[in-house]
């Protein structure tokens, strides 16, 4: 029986976003696999998390492409971006808590690409006078990641309606970032 790696990753992501401490046995069960089959594809939790990281980065890059961050007002681009990121937000929330992904020499270059693109969006908003200049583009990028993670957790816990995700995150971020006349 052929194993659909993408489906295994999506099953693992769904479980780990609800229960970040899930064991490999629990991941295998959620994916409908034996533990041995899971281990043939992912040698351990670190390998699985690294594969999820690659998936998360790819989904973020696709969301950025779809959001067209260079078009129109930067605030509108941020709103489009949050809307495009919503389907991946739970996976990003899980990855956000995996500190080993952001430490040392094994850091995936994809995060730097994402950071550069997001920072450029916020910088464009500053240069056009839309966003405050006392908040650095790097800080606005980190704030966006944090709000996405918090929003995903709130939706998964039922504290926020899924349909309110985009509005609540974009407006909270922009409420602090927009330049007041």
C-alpha positions as CSV (number, residue, x, y, z in Angstrom):
1,X,0.0,0.0,0.0
2,X,1.4,3.4,-1.1
3,X,1.6,6.0,1.6
4,X,0.4,9.5,0.6
5,X,3.1,11.6,2.4
6,X,1.2,14.8,2.0
7,X,-1.9,13.2,3.6
8,X,0.3,11.9,6.5
9,X,1.7,15.4,7.0
10,X,-1.7,17.0,7.0
11,X,-3.0,14.4,9.5
12,X,0.1,15.0,11.7
13,X,-0.4,18.8,11.4
14,X,-4.1,18.5,12.4
15,X,-3.2,16.4,15.4
16,X,-0.2,18.4,16.5
17,X,-2.0,21.7,16.2
18,X,-4.6,20.3,18.7
19,X,-2.1,18.4,20.9
20,X,1.5,19.6,20.4
21,X,2.8,16.9,22.8
22,X,1.3,14.0,20.7
23,X,3.6,11.0,20.5
24,X,4.6,9.3,17.3
25,X,2.2,6.5,18.1
26,X,-0.6,9.0,18.2
27,X,0.5,10.6,15.0
28,X,0.6,7.2,13.3
29,X,-2.9,6.4,14.5
30,X,-4.2,9.8,13.4
31,X,-2.7,9.1,9.9
32,X,-4.1,5.6,9.8
33,X,-0.7,4.0,9.8
34,X,1.3,1.7,11.9
35,X,4.1,3.2,13.9
36,X,6.6,1.3,11.8
37,X,5.3,2.7,8.6
38,X,5.4,6.2,10.0
39,X,9.0,5.7,11.0
40,X,9.9,4.5,7.5
41,X,8.9,8.0,6.3
42,X,10.0,10.1,9.3
43,X,12.8,8.7,11.4
44,X,11.5,10.5,14.5
45,X,9.6,13.5,15.8
46,X,12.4,15.9,14.6
47,X,12.2,14.6,11.1
48,X,8.4,14.9,11.2
49,X,8.5,18.5,12.5
50,X,11.1,19.4,9.9
51,X,8.8,18.1,7.2
52,X,5.9,20.0,8.7
53,X,8.1,23.1,8.7
54,X,8.7,22.7,5.0
55,X,5.0,22.3,4.4
56,X,4.2,25.4,6.4
57,X,6.8,27.5,4.6
58,X,5.5,26.4,1.2
59,X,1.9,27.2,2.3
60,X,3.0,30.6,3.5
61,X,4.9,31.4,0.3
62,X,1.8,30.3,-1.7
63,X,-0.4,32.6,0.5
64,X,2.0,35.5,0.0
65,X,1.9,35.0,-3.8
66,X,-1.9,34.8,-3.8
67,X,-2.2,37.9,-1.6
68,X,-0.3,40.0,-4.1
69,X,1.6,42.0,-1.5
70,X,2.9,44.6,-4.0
71,X,-0.5,45.6,-5.3
72,X,-2.6,48.4,-4.0
73,X,-2.5,49.9,-0.5
74,X,-0.3,48.0,1.9
75,X,-3.2,47.7,4.4
76,X,-5.3,46.0,1.8
77,X,-2.4,43.6,1.1
78,X,-2.2,42.8,4.8
79,X,-5.9,42.0,4.9
80,X,-5.6,39.8,1.8
81,X,-2.5,38.1,3.3
82,X,-4.3,37.2,6.6
83,X,-7.2,35.8,4.6
84,X,-4.9,33.7,2.5
85,X,-2.9,32.5,5.5
86,X,-6.0,31.4,7.5
87,X,-6.1,27.8,6.2
88,X,-2.5,27.4,7.3
89,X,-2.8,29.3,10.6
90,X,-3.1,26.2,12.8
91,X,0.0,24.7,11.3
92,X,1.9,28.0,11.7
93,X,0.7,28.1,15.4
94,X,2.2,24.7,16.0
95,X,5.5,25.6,14.2
96,X,5.6,28.9,16.1
97,X,6.0,27.0,19.4
98,X,8.7,24.7,18.0
99,X,11.8,26.6,19.2
100,X,14.3,24.2,17.7
101,X,13.2,25.4,14.2
102,X,14.5,28.9,14.9
103,X,17.8,28.1,16.6
104,X,21.2,27.2,15.4
105,X,22.6,26.3,12.1
106,X,19.6,24.1,11.0
107,X,17.3,27.0,10.6
108,X,15.3,26.6,7.3
109,X,16.2,29.5,4.9
110,X,12.5,29.6,4.0
111,X,11.8,31.6,7.2
112,X,14.3,34.2,6.1
113,X,12.5,34.4,2.7
114,X,9.2,34.8,4.3
115,X,10.5,37.4,6.8
116,X,12.0,39.4,3.9
117,X,8.8,39.4,2.0
118,X,6.7,40.4,5.0
119,X,9.1,43.0,6.1
120,X,9.1,44.5,2.5
121,X,5.3,44.7,2.7
122,X,5.4,46.6,6.0
123,X,8.3,48.8,4.8
124,X,6.2,49.7,1.6
125,X,3.4,50.7,3.9
126,X,5.7,53.0,5.8
127,X,7.3,54.5,2.8
128,X,3.9,55.3,1.4
129,X,2.8,56.9,4.7
130,X,0.2,54.2,5.5
131,X,2.0,52.7,8.5
132,X,3.7,54.2,11.5
133,X,7.4,54.6,11.2
134,X,8.1,54.1,14.9
135,X,7.3,50.4,14.6
136,X,10.0,48.6,12.6
137,X,8.9,46.3,9.7
138,X,10.7,43.4,11.5
139,X,8.5,44.0,14.6
140,X,5.3,44.2,12.5
141,X,6.3,40.9,10.9
142,X,6.8,39.3,14.3
143,X,3.5,40.8,15.5
144,X,1.7,39.3,12.5
145,X,3.2,35.8,13.3
146,X,2.1,36.1,16.9
147,X,-1.4,37.2,16.0
148,X,-1.8,34.4,13.5
149,X,-0.8,31.9,16.1
150,X,-3.0,33.4,18.8
151,X,-5.9,33.5,16.4
152,X,-5.5,29.9,15.3
153,X,-5.4,28.8,18.9
154,X,-8.5,30.8,19.7
155,X,-10.4,29.4,16.8
156,X,-9.4,25.8,17.7
157,X,-10.5,26.4,21.3
158,X,-13.9,27.8,20.2
159,X,-13.2,31.3,21.7
160,X,-13.3,32.9,18.3
161,X,-15.5,32.1,15.3
162,X,-13.6,30.9,12.3
163,X,-15.4,33.5,10.1
164,X,-14.0,36.3,12.4
165,X,-10.4,35.2,12.1
166,X,-9.3,37.4,9.2
167,X,-11.1,40.5,10.4
168,X,-9.9,40.3,14.0
169,X,-6.3,39.7,13.2
170,X,-5.9,42.2,10.4
171,X,-7.8,44.9,12.2
172,X,-5.9,44.5,15.5
173,X,-2.6,44.5,13.7
174,X,-3.5,47.4,11.4
175,X,-5.2,49.3,14.3
176,X,-1.7,49.5,15.9
177,X,0.2,49.9,12.7
178,X,-1.8,52.5,10.7
179,X,-0.5,56.0,10.8
180,X,-2.8,58.5,12.4
181,X,-3.3,61.7,10.6
